[in-house]
Each structure stands twice: as structure tokens, then as C-alpha cells.
Amino acid sequence: MPQQQIDINQLNQAKANVTLTQTLLSQAIEKSSSYPTLAQESLKQAAQEIVQAQSSVNQVYNTVQAQLTE
């Protein structure tokens, strides 16, 4: 059975999601006292980015685990 390669694009996507999450969390902190609604929206978006990053990392992790068990 041929070995699957780690999808670097998946890891780069996860990295981008994390970077965007950092930006969104910074916005939420900055807006928290003056604009609670905007802060809440930034938190929602950050949570979505975390889910997407986790999904990308899990896909790569599963590929690595499959390689180790071959």
C-alpha cells in the first residue's frame, strides 16, 4: 500500500486559521468594553476558526497515525 504524504496545505490552512483567530481575539478584547456586540461577533468567528484549524490538524494527524500503523 503506498504511503500517504502529509498535506502541507492542510497545515498551512490550520496556521492561517490560528493567525486569524489571534486577530479576532485581539479585536474582541479591544471592543469588549465599548462595543460588546462586535466583541461577541469576533468571538463567534474566532471559535469557527478554531474548529477549522482543529479539523485540518486532525486530518494531518490521522494521516500520520495511519502511516505509523502500516
mmCIF file of the N, C-alpha and C atoms, coordinates in Angstrom:
data_MODEL
# 
_entry.id   MODEL 
# 
loop_
_atom_site.group_PDB 
_atom_site.id 
_atom_site.type_symbol 
_atom_site.label_atom_id 
_atom_site.label_alt_id 
_atom_site.label_comp_id 
_atom_site.label_asym_id 
_atom_site.label_entity_id 
_atom_site.label_seq_id 
_atom_site.pdbx_PDB_ins_code 
_atom_site.Cartn_x 
_atom_site.Cartn_y 
_atom_site.Cartn_z 
_atom_site.occupancy 
_atom_site.B_iso_or_equiv 
_atom_site.pdbx_formal_charge 
_atom_site.auth_seq_id 
_atom_site.auth_comp_id 
_atom_site.auth_asym_id 
_atom_site.auth_atom_id 
_atom_site.pdbx_PDB_model_num 
ATOM 1   N N  . MET A 1 1  ? 0.852   -1.182 0.000  1.00 0.00 ? 1  MET A N  1 
ATOM 2   C CA . MET A 1 1  ? 0.000   0.000  0.000  1.00 0.00 ? 1  MET A CA 1 
ATOM 3   C C  . MET A 1 1  ? 0.899   1.246  0.000  1.00 0.00 ? 1  MET A C  1 
ATOM 4   N N  . PRO A 1 2  ? 0.687   2.183  -0.936 1.00 0.00 ? 2  PRO A N  1 
ATOM 5   C CA . PRO A 1 2  ? 1.533   3.383  -0.968 1.00 0.00 ? 2  PRO A CA 1 
ATOM 6   C C  . PRO A 1 2  ? 1.283   4.276  0.242  1.00 0.00 ? 2  PRO A C  1 
ATOM 7   N N  . GLN A 1 3  ? 2.361   4.887  0.675  1.00 0.00 ? 3  GLN A N  1 
ATOM 8   C CA . GLN A 1 3  ? 2.282   5.755  1.840  1.00 0.00 ? 3  GLN A CA 1 
ATOM 9   C C  . GLN A 1 3  ? 1.691   7.112  1.449  1.00 0.00 ? 3  GLN A C  1 
ATOM 10  N N  . GLN A 1 4  ? 0.735   7.590  2.264  1.00 0.00 ? 4  GLN A N  1 
ATOM 11  C CA . GLN A 1 4  ? 0.155   8.909  2.018  1.00 0.00 ? 4  GLN A CA 1 
ATOM 12  C C  . GLN A 1 4  ? 1.132   9.974  2.467  1.00 0.00 ? 4  GLN A C  1 
ATOM 13  N N  . GLN A 1 5  ? 1.146   11.076 1.737  1.00 0.00 ? 5  GLN A N  1 
ATOM 14  C CA . GLN A 1 5  ? 2.002   12.177 2.136  1.00 0.00 ? 5  GLN A CA 1 
ATOM 15  C C  . GLN A 1 5  ? 1.227   13.120 3.043  1.00 0.00 ? 5  GLN A C  1 
ATOM 16  N N  . ILE A 1 6  ? 1.962   13.762 3.937  1.00 0.00 ? 6  ILE A N  1 
ATOM 17  C CA . ILE A 1 6  ? 1.349   14.781 4.791  1.00 0.00 ? 6  ILE A CA 1 
ATOM 18  C C  . ILE A 1 6  ? 0.977   15.955 3.915  1.00 0.00 ? 6  ILE A C  1 
ATOM 19  N N  . ASP A 1 7  ? -0.238  16.411 4.053  1.00 0.00 ? 7  ASP A N  1 
ATOM 20  C CA . ASP A 1 7  ? -0.721  17.527 3.244  1.00 0.00 ? 7  ASP A CA 1 
ATOM 21  C C  . ASP A 1 7  ? -0.285  18.845 3.891  1.00 0.00 ? 7  ASP A C  1 
ATOM 22  N N  . ILE A 1 8  ? 0.783   19.405 3.360  1.00 0.00 ? 8  ILE A N  1 
ATOM 23  C CA . ILE A 1 8  ? 1.314   20.661 3.894  1.00 0.00 ? 8  ILE A CA 1 
ATOM 24  C C  . ILE A 1 8  ? 0.282   21.774 3.767  1.00 0.00 ? 8  ILE A C  1 
ATOM 25  N N  . ASN A 1 9  ? -0.534  21.713 2.728  1.00 0.00 ? 9  ASN A N  1 
ATOM 26  C CA . ASN A 1 9  ? -1.584  22.725 2.565  1.00 0.00 ? 9  ASN A CA 1 
ATOM 27  C C  . ASN A 1 9  ? -2.549  22.714 3.746  1.00 0.00 ? 9  ASN A C  1 
ATOM 28  N N  . GLN A 1 10 ? -2.839  21.528 4.271  1.00 0.00 ? 10 GLN A N  1 
ATOM 29  C CA . GLN A 1 10 ? -3.717  21.424 5.447  1.00 0.00 ? 10 GLN A CA 1 
ATOM 30  C C  . GLN A 1 10 ? -3.079  22.111 6.643  1.00 0.00 ? 10 GLN A C  1 
ATOM 31  N N  . LEU A 1 11 ? -1.784  21.907 6.815  1.00 0.00 ? 11 LEU A N  1 
ATOM 32  C CA . LEU A 1 11 ? -1.086  22.541 7.934  1.00 0.00 ? 11 LEU A CA 1 
ATOM 33  C C  . LEU A 1 11 ? -1.014  24.053 7.752  1.00 0.00 ? 11 LEU A C  1 
ATOM 34  N N  . ASN A 1 12 ? -0.793  24.492 6.531  1.00 0.00 ? 12 ASN A N  1 
ATOM 35  C CA . ASN A 1 12 ? -0.779  25.927 6.265  1.00 0.00 ? 12 ASN A CA 1 
ATOM 36  C C  . ASN A 1 12 ? -2.152  26.546 6.502  1.00 0.00 ? 12 ASN A C  1 
ATOM 37  N N  . GLN A 1 13 ? -3.199  25.806 6.155  1.00 0.00 ? 13 GLN A N  1 
ATOM 38  C CA . GLN A 1 13 ? -4.557  26.295 6.401  1.00 0.00 ? 13 GLN A CA 1 
ATOM 39  C C  . GLN A 1 13 ? -4.801  26.417 7.904  1.00 0.00 ? 13 GLN A C  1 
ATOM 40  N N  . ALA A 1 14 ? -4.363  25.425 8.659  1.00 0.00 ? 14 ALA A N  1 
ATOM 41  C CA . ALA A 1 14 ? -4.518  25.484 10.113 1.00 0.00 ? 14 ALA A CA 1 
ATOM 42  C C  . ALA A 1 14 ? -3.768  26.679 10.688 1.00 0.00 ? 14 ALA A C  1 
ATOM 43  N N  . LYS A 1 15 ? -2.567  26.922 10.176 1.00 0.00 ? 15 LYS A N  1 
ATOM 44  C CA . LYS A 1 15 ? -1.776  28.062 10.632 1.00 0.00 ? 15 LYS A CA 1 
ATOM 45  C C  . LYS A 1 15 ? -2.498  29.372 10.335 1.00 0.00 ? 15 LYS A C  1 
ATOM 46  N N  . ALA A 1 16 ? -3.077  29.471 9.155  1.00 0.00 ? 16 ALA A N  1 
ATOM 47  C CA . ALA A 1 16 ? -3.831  30.673 8.786  1.00 0.00 ? 16 ALA A CA 1 
ATOM 48  C C  . ALA A 1 16 ? -5.049  30.850 9.688  1.00 0.00 ? 16 ALA A C  1 
ATOM 49  N N  . ASN A 1 17 ? -5.728  29.745 10.000 1.00 0.00 ? 17 ASN A N  1 
ATOM 50  C CA . ASN A 1 17 ? -6.882  29.808 10.904 1.00 0.00 ? 17 ASN A CA 1 
ATOM 51  C C  . ASN A 1 17 ? -6.464  30.311 12.281 1.00 0.00 ? 17 ASN A C  1 
ATOM 52  N N  . VAL A 1 18 ? -5.330  29.830 12.761 1.00 0.00 ? 18 VAL A N  1 
ATOM 53  C CA . VAL A 1 18 ? -4.858  30.244 14.082 1.00 0.00 ? 18 VAL A CA 1 
ATOM 54  C C  . VAL A 1 18 ? -4.476  31.728 14.073 1.00 0.00 ? 18 VAL A C  1 
ATOM 55  N N  . THR A 1 19 ? -3.829  32.168 13.008 1.00 0.00 ? 19 THR A N  1 
ATOM 56  C CA . THR A 1 19 ? -3.455  33.580 12.900 1.00 0.00 ? 19 THR A CA 1 
ATOM 57  C C  . THR A 1 19 ? -4.697  34.463 12.888 1.00 0.00 ? 19 THR A C  1 
ATOM 58  N N  . LEU A 1 20 ? -5.698  34.057 12.123 1.00 0.00 ? 20 LEU A N  1 
ATOM 59  C CA . LEU A 1 20 ? -6.948  34.814 12.087 1.00 0.00 ? 20 LEU A CA 1 
ATOM 60  C C  . LEU A 1 20 ? -7.630  34.793 13.452 1.00 0.00 ? 20 LEU A C  1 
ATOM 61  N N  . THR A 1 21 ? -7.563  33.669 14.134 1.00 0.00 ? 21 THR A N  1 
ATOM 62  C CA . THR A 1 21 ? -8.129  33.571 15.478 1.00 0.00 ? 21 THR A CA 1 
ATOM 63  C C  . THR A 1 21 ? -7.475  34.575 16.415 1.00 0.00 ? 21 THR A C  1 
ATOM 64  N N  . GLN A 1 22 ? -6.165  34.679 16.340 1.00 0.00 ? 22 GLN A N  1 
ATOM 65  C CA . GLN A 1 22 ? -5.447  35.646 17.180 1.00 0.00 ? 22 GLN A CA 1 
ATOM 66  C C  . GLN A 1 22 ? -5.930  37.068 16.914 1.00 0.00 ? 22 GLN A C  1 
ATOM 67  N N  . THR A 1 23 ? -6.103  37.399 15.644 1.00 0.00 ? 23 THR A N  1 
ATOM 68  C CA . THR A 1 23 ? -6.581  38.733 15.276 1.00 0.00 ? 23 THR A CA 1 
ATOM 69  C C  . THR A 1 23 ? -7.990  38.970 15.814 1.00 0.00 ? 23 THR A C  1 
ATOM 70  N N  . LEU A 1 24 ? -8.852  37.983 15.641 1.00 0.00 ? 24 LEU A N  1 
ATOM 71  C CA . LEU A 1 24 ? -10.235 38.119 16.107 1.00 0.00 ? 24 LEU A CA 1 
ATOM 72  C C  . LEU A 1 24 ? -10.313 38.253 17.622 1.00 0.00 ? 24 LEU A C  1 
ATOM 73  N N  . LEU A 1 25 ? -9.485  37.494 18.325 1.00 0.00 ? 25 LEU A N  1 
ATOM 74  C CA . LEU A 1 25 ? -9.480  37.599 19.786 1.00 0.00 ? 25 LEU A CA 1 
ATOM 75  C C  . LEU A 1 25 ? -8.953  38.953 20.241 1.00 0.00 ? 25 LEU A C  1 
ATOM 76  N N  . SER A 1 26 ? -7.956  39.467 19.538 1.00 0.00 ? 26 SER A N  1 
ATOM 77  C CA . SER A 1 26 ? -7.456  40.814 19.866 1.00 0.00 ? 26 SER A CA 1 
ATOM 78  C C  . SER A 1 26 ? -8.547  41.852 19.652 1.00 0.00 ? 26 SER A C  1 
ATOM 79  N N  . GLN A 1 27 ? -9.290  41.718 18.564 1.00 0.00 ? 27 GLN A N  1 
ATOM 80  C CA . GLN A 1 27 ? -10.404 42.635 18.301 1.00 0.00 ? 27 GLN A CA 1 
ATOM 81  C C  . GLN A 1 27 ? -11.461 42.531 19.394 1.00 0.00 ? 27 GLN A C  1 
ATOM 82  N N  . ALA A 1 28 ? -11.754 41.311 19.807 1.00 0.00 ? 28 ALA A N  1 
ATOM 83  C CA . ALA A 1 28 ? -12.765 41.109 20.851 1.00 0.00 ? 28 ALA A CA 1 
ATOM 84  C C  . ALA A 1 28 ? -12.338 41.787 22.147 1.00 0.00 ? 28 ALA A C  1 
ATOM 85  N N  . ILE A 1 29 ? -11.058 41.666 22.477 1.00 0.00 ? 29 ILE A N  1 
ATOM 86  C CA . ILE A 1 29 ? -10.555 42.294 23.701 1.00 0.00 ? 29 ILE A CA 1 
ATOM 87  C C  . ILE A 1 29 ? -10.656 43.811 23.593 1.00 0.00 ? 29 ILE A C  1 
ATOM 88  N N  . GLU A 1 30 ? -10.242 44.347 22.451 1.00 0.00 ? 30 GLU A N  1 
ATOM 89  C CA . GLU A 1 30 ? -10.274 45.800 22.259 1.00 0.00 ? 30 GLU A CA 1 
ATOM 90  C C  . GLU A 1 30 ? -11.700 46.357 22.288 1.00 0.00 ? 30 GLU A C  1 
ATOM 91  N N  . LYS A 1 31 ? -12.646 45.604 21.751 1.00 0.00 ? 31 LYS A N  1 
ATOM 92  C CA . LYS A 1 31 ? -14.018 46.094 21.626 1.00 0.00 ? 31 LYS A CA 1 
ATOM 93  C C  . LYS A 1 31 ? -14.898 45.737 22.823 1.00 0.00 ? 31 LYS A C  1 
ATOM 94  N N  . SER A 1 32 ? -14.387 44.921 23.720 1.00 0.00 ? 32 SER A N  1 
ATOM 95  C CA . SER A 1 32 ? -15.233 44.348 24.774 1.00 0.00 ? 32 SER A CA 1 
ATOM 96  C C  . SER A 1 32 ? -15.959 45.383 25.629 1.00 0.00 ? 32 SER A C  1 
ATOM 97  N N  . SER A 1 33 ? -15.300 46.461 25.966 1.00 0.00 ? 33 SER A N  1 
ATOM 98  C CA . SER A 1 33 ? -15.959 47.424 26.844 1.00 0.00 ? 33 SER A CA 1 
ATOM 99  C C  . SER A 1 33 ? -16.838 48.405 26.079 1.00 0.00 ? 33 SER A C  1 
ATOM 100 N N  . SER A 1 34 ? -16.398 48.827 24.906 1.00 0.00 ? 34 SER A N  1 
ATOM 101 C CA . SER A 1 34 ? -17.146 49.839 24.162 1.00 0.00 ? 34 SER A CA 1 
ATOM 102 C C  . SER A 1 34 ? -18.195 49.254 23.226 1.00 0.00 ? 34 SER A C  1 
ATOM 103 N N  . TYR A 1 35 ? -17.898 48.118 22.634 1.00 0.00 ? 35 TYR A N  1 
ATOM 104 C CA . TYR A 1 35 ? -18.778 47.521 21.635 1.00 0.00 ? 35 TYR A CA 1 
ATOM 105 C C  . TYR A 1 35 ? -18.974 46.028 21.918 1.00 0.00 ? 35 TYR A C  1 
ATOM 106 N N  . PRO A 1 36 ? -19.756 45.708 22.931 1.00 0.00 ? 36 PRO A N  1 
ATOM 107 C CA . PRO A 1 36 ? -19.895 44.289 23.304 1.00 0.00 ? 36 PRO A CA 1 
ATOM 108 C C  . PRO A 1 36 ? -20.470 43.416 22.182 1.00 0.00 ? 36 PRO A C  1 
ATOM 109 N N  . THR A 1 37 ? -21.321 43.973 21.346 1.00 0.00 ? 37 THR A N  1 
ATOM 110 C CA . THR A 1 37 ? -21.895 43.184 20.254 1.00 0.00 ? 37 THR A CA 1 
ATOM 111 C C  . THR A 1 37 ? -20.822 42.818 19.229 1.00 0.00 ? 37 THR A C  1 
ATOM 112 N N  . LEU A 1 38 ? -19.953 43.775 18.903 1.00 0.00 ? 38 LEU A N  1 
ATOM 113 C CA . LEU A 1 38 ? -18.851 43.487 17.979 1.00 0.00 ? 38 LEU A CA 1 
ATOM 114 C C  . LEU A 1 38 ? -17.867 42.499 18.599 1.00 0.00 ? 38 LEU A C  1 
ATOM 115 N N  . ALA A 1 39 ? -17.638 42.639 19.877 1.00 0.00 ? 39 ALA A N  1 
ATOM 116 C CA . ALA A 1 39 ? -16.750 41.706 20.571 1.00 0.00 ? 39 ALA A CA 1 
ATOM 117 C C  . ALA A 1 39 ? -17.319 40.294 20.516 1.00 0.00 ? 39 ALA A C  1 
ATOM 118 N N  . GLN A 1 40 ? -18.618 40.184 20.719 1.00 0.00 ? 40 GLN A N  1 
ATOM 119 C CA . GLN A 1 40 ? -19.264 38.873 20.684 1.00 0.00 ? 40 GLN A CA 1 
ATOM 120 C C  . GLN A 1 40 ? -19.147 38.252 19.287 1.00 0.00 ? 40 GLN A C  1 
ATOM 121 N N  . GLU A 1 41 ? -19.322 39.066 18.253 1.00 0.00 ? 41 GLU A N  1 
ATOM 122 C CA . GLU A 1 41 ? -19.205 38.557 16.883 1.00 0.00 ? 41 GLU A CA 1 
ATOM 123 C C  . GLU A 1 41 ? -17.774 38.107 16.596 1.00 0.00 ? 41 GLU A C  1 
ATOM 124 N N  . SER A 1 42 ? -16.797 38.838 17.082 1.00 0.00 ? 42 SER A N  1 
ATOM 125 C CA . SER A 1 42 ? -15.406 38.435 16.900 1.00 0.00 ? 42 SER A CA 1 
ATOM 126 C C  . SER A 1 42 ? -15.127 37.108 17.600 1.00 0.00 ? 42 SER A C  1 
ATOM 127 N N  . LEU A 1 43 ? -15.706 36.926 18.769 1.00 0.00 ? 43 LEU A N  1 
ATOM 128 C CA . LEU A 1 43 ? -15.539 35.661 19.494 1.00 0.00 ? 43 LEU A CA 1 
ATOM 129 C C  . LEU A 1 43 ? -16.176 34.493 18.745 1.00 0.00 ? 43 LEU A C  1 
ATOM 130 N N  . LYS A 1 44 ? -17.343 34.729 18.163 1.00 0.00 ? 44 LYS A N  1 
ATOM 131 C CA . LYS A 1 44 ? -18.002 33.673 17.377 1.00 0.00 ? 44 LYS A CA 1 
ATOM 132 C C  . LYS A 1 44 ? -17.146 33.278 16.186 1.00 0.00 ? 44 LYS A C  1 
ATOM 133 N N  . GLN A 1 45 ? -16.621 34.282 15.494 1.00 0.00 ? 45 GLN A N  1 
ATOM 134 C CA . GLN A 1 45 ? -15.771 33.997 14.335 1.00 0.00 ? 45 GLN A CA 1 
ATOM 135 C C  . GLN A 1 45 ? -14.486 33.290 14.761 1.00 0.00 ? 45 GLN A C  1 
ATOM 136 N N  . ALA A 1 46 ? -13.923 33.699 15.877 1.00 0.00 ? 46 ALA A N  1 
ATOM 137 C CA . ALA A 1 46 ? -12.711 33.053 16.380 1.00 0.00 ? 46 ALA A CA 1 
ATOM 138 C C  . ALA A 1 46 ? -12.983 31.581 16.691 1.00 0.00 ? 46 ALA A C  1 
ATOM 139 N N  . ALA A 1 47 ? -14.121 31.306 17.278 1.00 0.00 ? 47 ALA A N  1 
ATOM 140 C CA . ALA A 1 47 ? -14.485 29.918 17.590 1.00 0.00 ? 47 ALA A CA 1 
ATOM 141 C C  . ALA A 1 47 ? -14.594 29.091 16.314 1.00 0.00 ? 47 ALA A C  1 
ATOM 142 N N  . GLN A 1 48 ? -15.158 29.674 15.265 1.00 0.00 ? 48 GLN A N  1 
ATOM 143 C CA . GLN A 1 48 ? -15.266 28.965 13.989 1.00 0.00 ? 48 GLN A CA 1 
ATOM 144 C C  . GLN A 1 48 ? -13.883 28.687 13.394 1.00 0.00 ? 48 GLN A C  1 
ATOM 145 N N  . GLU A 1 49 ? -12.989 29.651 13.515 1.00 0.00 ? 49 GLU A N  1 
ATOM 146 C CA . GLU A 1 49 ? -11.632 29.460 13.001 1.00 0.00 ? 49 GLU A CA 1 
ATOM 147 C C  . GLU A 1 49 ? -10.904 28.363 13.775 1.00 0.00 ? 49 GLU A C  1 
ATOM 148 N N  . ILE A 1 50 ? -11.139 28.290 15.076 1.00 0.00 ? 50 ILE A N  1 
ATOM 149 C CA . ILE A 1 50 ? -10.526 27.239 15.890 1.00 0.00 ? 50 ILE A CA 1 
ATOM 150 C C  . ILE A 1 50 ? -11.017 25.867 15.437 1.00 0.00 ? 50 ILE A C  1 
ATOM 151 N N  . VAL A 1 51 ? -12.304 25.753 15.176 1.00 0.00 ? 51 VAL A N  1 
ATOM 152 C CA . VAL A 1 51 ? -12.865 24.483 14.709 1.00 0.00 ? 51 VAL A CA 1 
ATOM 153 C C  . VAL A 1 51 ? -12.238 24.079 13.378 1.00 0.00 ? 51 VAL A C  1 
ATOM 154 N N  . GLN A 1 52 ? -12.090 25.046 12.475 1.00 0.00 ? 52 GLN A N  1 
ATOM 155 C CA . GLN A 1 52 ? -11.486 24.740 11.175 1.00 0.00 ? 52 GLN A CA 1 
ATOM 156 C C  . GLN A 1 52 ? -10.014 24.343 11.319 1.00 0.00 ? 52 GLN A C  1 
ATOM 157 N N  . ALA A 1 53 ? -9.295  25.034 12.178 1.00 0.00 ? 53 ALA A N  1 
ATOM 158 C CA . ALA A 1 53 ? -7.888  24.688 12.410 1.00 0.00 ? 53 ALA A CA 1 
ATOM 159 C C  . ALA A 1 53 ? -7.773  23.287 12.999 1.00 0.00 ? 53 ALA A C  1 
ATOM 160 N N  . GLN A 1 54 ? -8.620  22.995 13.954 1.00 0.00 ? 54 GLN A N  1 
ATOM 161 C CA . GLN A 1 54 ? -8.593  21.672 14.584 1.00 0.00 ? 54 GLN A CA 1 
ATOM 162 C C  . GLN A 1 54 ? -8.896  20.581 13.562 1.00 0.00 ? 54 GLN A C  1 
ATOM 163 N N  . SER A 1 55 ? -9.831  20.841 12.680 1.00 0.00 ? 55 SER A N  1 
ATOM 164 C CA . SER A 1 55 ? -10.171 19.868 11.641 1.00 0.00 ? 55 SER A CA 1 
ATOM 165 C C  . SER A 1 55 ? -8.979  19.601 10.727 1.00 0.00 ? 55 SER A C  1 
ATOM 166 N N  . SER A 1 56 ? -8.303  20.658 10.315 1.00 0.00 ? 56 SER A N  1 
ATOM 167 C CA . SER A 1 56 ? -7.134  20.495 9.455  1.00 0.00 ? 56 SER A CA 1 
ATOM 168 C C  . SER A 1 56 ? -6.031  19.715 10.157 1.00 0.00 ? 56 SER A C  1 
ATOM 169 N N  . VAL A 1 57 ? -5.768  20.047 11.401 1.00 0.00 ? 57 VAL A N  1 
ATOM 170 C CA . VAL A 1 57 ? -4.731  19.348 12.157 1.00 0.00 ? 57 VAL A CA 1 
ATOM 171 C C  . VAL A 1 57 ? -5.124  17.887 12.367 1.00 0.00 ? 57 VAL A C  1 
ATOM 172 N N  . ASN A 1 58 ? -6.372  17.618 12.655 1.00 0.00 ? 58 ASN A N  1 
ATOM 173 C CA . ASN A 1 58 ? -6.829  16.236 12.842 1.00 0.00 ? 58 ASN A CA 1 
ATOM 174 C C  . ASN A 1 58 ? -6.648  15.409 11.577 1.00 0.00 ? 58 ASN A C  1 
ATOM 175 N N  . GLN A 1 59 ? -6.912  16.010 10.426 1.00 0.00 ? 59 GLN A N  1 
ATOM 176 C CA . GLN A 1 59 ? -6.747  15.279 9.166  1.00 0.00 ? 59 GLN A CA 1 
ATOM 177 C C  . GLN A 1 59 ? -5.282  14.887 8.959  1.00 0.00 ? 59 GLN A C  1 
ATOM 178 N N  . VAL A 1 60 ? -4.380  15.815 9.229  1.00 0.00 ? 60 VAL A N  1 
ATOM 179 C CA . VAL A 1 60 ? -2.959  15.522 9.091  1.00 0.00 ? 60 VAL A CA 1 
ATOM 180 C C  . VAL A 1 60 ? -2.532  14.490 10.135 1.00 0.00 ? 60 VAL A C  1 
ATOM 181 N N  . TYR A 1 61 ? -3.008  14.646 11.348 1.00 0.00 ? 61 TYR A N  1 
ATOM 182 C CA . TYR A 1 61 ? -2.674  13.704 12.422 1.00 0.00 ? 61 TYR A CA 1 
ATOM 183 C C  . TYR A 1 61 ? -3.136  12.290 12.051 1.00 0.00 ? 61 TYR A C  1 
ATOM 184 N N  . ASN A 1 62 ? -4.348  12.177 11.528 1.00 0.00 ? 62 ASN A N  1 
ATOM 185 C CA . ASN A 1 62 ? -4.868  10.861 11.145 1.00 0.00 ? 62 ASN A CA 1 
ATOM 186 C C  . ASN A 1 62 ? -4.021  10.227 10.042 1.00 0.00 ? 62 ASN A C  1 
ATOM 187 N N  . THR A 1 63 ? -3.546  11.055 9.119  1.00 0.00 ? 63 THR A N  1 
ATOM 188 C CA . THR A 1 63 ? -2.669  10.547 8.065  1.00 0.00 ? 63 THR A CA 1 
ATOM 189 C C  . THR A 1 63 ? -1.373  10.003 8.663  1.00 0.00 ? 63 THR A C  1 
ATOM 190 N N  . VAL A 1 64 ? -0.797  10.746 9.585  1.00 0.00 ? 64 VAL A N  1 
ATOM 191 C CA . VAL A 1 64 ? 0.441   10.322 10.234 1.00 0.00 ? 64 VAL A CA 1 
ATOM 192 C C  . VAL A 1 64 ? 0.206   9.034  11.025 1.00 0.00 ? 64 VAL A C  1 
ATOM 193 N N  . GLN A 1 65 ? -0.886  8.967  11.756 1.00 0.00 ? 65 GLN A N  1 
ATOM 194 C CA . GLN A 1 65 ? -1.193  7.770  12.540 1.00 0.00 ? 65 GLN A CA 1 
ATOM 195 C C  . GLN A 1 65 ? -1.367  6.557  11.628 1.00 0.00 ? 65 GLN A C  1 
ATOM 196 N N  . ALA A 1 66 ? -2.017  6.769  10.494 1.00 0.00 ? 66 ALA A N  1 
ATOM 197 C CA . ALA A 1 66 ? -2.205  5.663  9.549  1.00 0.00 ? 66 ALA A CA 1 
ATOM 198 C C  . ALA A 1 66 ? -0.860  5.177  9.019  1.00 0.00 ? 66 ALA A C  1 
ATOM 199 N N  . GLN A 1 67 ? 0.062   6.105  8.780  1.00 0.00 ? 67 GLN A N  1 
ATOM 200 C CA . GLN A 1 67 ? 1.397   5.725  8.300  1.00 0.00 ? 67 GLN A CA 1 
ATOM 201 C C  . GLN A 1 67 ? 2.149   4.925  9.348  1.00 0.00 ? 67 GLN A C  1 
ATOM 202 N N  . LEU A 1 68 ? 1.986   5.310  10.603 1.00 0.00 ? 68 LEU A N  1 
ATOM 203 C CA . LEU A 1 68 ? 2.708   4.621  11.669 1.00 0.00 ? 68 LEU A CA 1 
ATOM 204 C C  . LEU A 1 68 ? 2.201   3.210  11.911 1.00 0.00 ? 68 LEU A C  1 
ATOM 205 N N  . THR A 1 69 ? 0.949   2.954  11.580 1.00 0.00 ? 69 THR A N  1 
ATOM 206 C CA . THR A 1 69 ? 0.385   1.632  11.816 1.00 0.00 ? 69 THR A CA 1 
ATOM 207 C C  . THR A 1 69 ? 0.535   0.703  10.613 1.00 0.00 ? 69 THR A C  1 
ATOM 208 N N  . GLU A 1 70 ? 1.069   1.220  9.505  1.00 0.00 ? 70 GLU A N  1 
ATOM 209 C CA . GLU A 1 70 ? 1.272   0.363  8.323  1.00 0.00 ? 70 GLU A CA 1 
ATOM 210 C C  . GLU A 1 70 ? 2.446   -0.562 8.508  1.00 0.00 ? 70 GLU A C  1 
# 
